[in-house]
Amino acid sequence: MWNYSDKVIDHYRNPRNVGTIEDADAIGEAGSLSCGDMLKLYLKVDKNGIITDAKFQTFGCGSAVASSSILTEMVIGKHIDEARKITNKQIVDALGGLPPEKMHCSVMGHEALEAAISNYYNEEITIKPDEEIVCHCFDISKSFLENEIKTNNLKTIEDVINYTKAGGACGRCHGKIKEILDKINNSESKQETTLTKTQKIIKINNIIEKYISPELRKDGGDVELIDVDENKIKVRLSGRCQSCNRSQLTLTHFVEATLKEHIDENIEIIQV
C-alpha cells in the first residue's frame, strides 16, 4: 500500500481546473492510453505572456490526476517563460511527495507543459526517423531515457521504471536500460574527480534538496550545507533534528549514507 500526502489526496478527490479551454492559446499532450496514463493540458495566455487560465483532461491513476491538478495551479499567474522552468521535481514537492512508483506522473505533467509551451511558440517537435526506441511496450526512445536519467539522477532499472515506465511491462529492454544507466553513471563518476569546489557544493545541495531535506522535514527538521573541504562535508541540523537525541544517527545513517550513495563513498559528514 502506497502512502500519499494530504495534498495528493486532496487534489485527487477535489481536482482543480478540470476541463477544456475552447479558445486555448496552447495545448500540450503527454503519455498515451497504451501506457495507462494520458494528459492533455490547455493554457490561456494574455497579450503580456501571462497564463491566465489552465485546464486539463487526464486518463490515469490518482497520482496522475493530482499531478495534473496542482500543475494548473502552479502555472496560472506566471509568465509562460517562467512556467517553462517548472520541473517535475517541483511538481512532486508541491504535492508533498509521491511514492517512487508514481514519479512518472510528475514527469508526464512536465512533458505536457513543455509540449503546450512549444505549441504556443509554434515550435516544431520533430521525431527523428532514426530515433532508437528502447522500450517498445511504451514507445520510449533512447534520447528521452538519457535525458530523464541525467535530470533525475536515476541509478537503477527500478528508478527508470518509476520515472518513465520504460521496462515496466515485458522487461526485454532491461539489458539496454542497464547499458544506458552504466554509461551515464560511470561517465558522471569520472567527471566527479575533476569537479571544482563550487561544482561539488552545487551537486551536494541538489542531493540534499532532492533526497534528504524532504524526509527530515516530515518530522519538523532539516539540514543545511555549511562548507565542503574535499570529502569532509560540514552541515548544520535545524528544527527538531537539532535537539533530537538521535541526531548523530540521523547524520551518519541517513545524511552521510545518502551522500555516499549519490556522490562519493569517501564522504565524511561533520556537524557544526
PyMOL commands that set and color helices and strands:
alter all, ss='L'
color gray80, all
select helices_A, chain A and resi 6-13+33-35+62-75+80-83+88-94+100-120+142-152+157-164+174-192+197-217+240-243+247-262
alter helices_A, ss='H'
color red, helices_A
select strands_A, chain A and resi 26-32+37-45+51-59+133-135+140-141+221-229+232-239+268-271
alter strands_A, ss='S'
color yellow, strands_A
deselect
rebuild
show_as cartoon
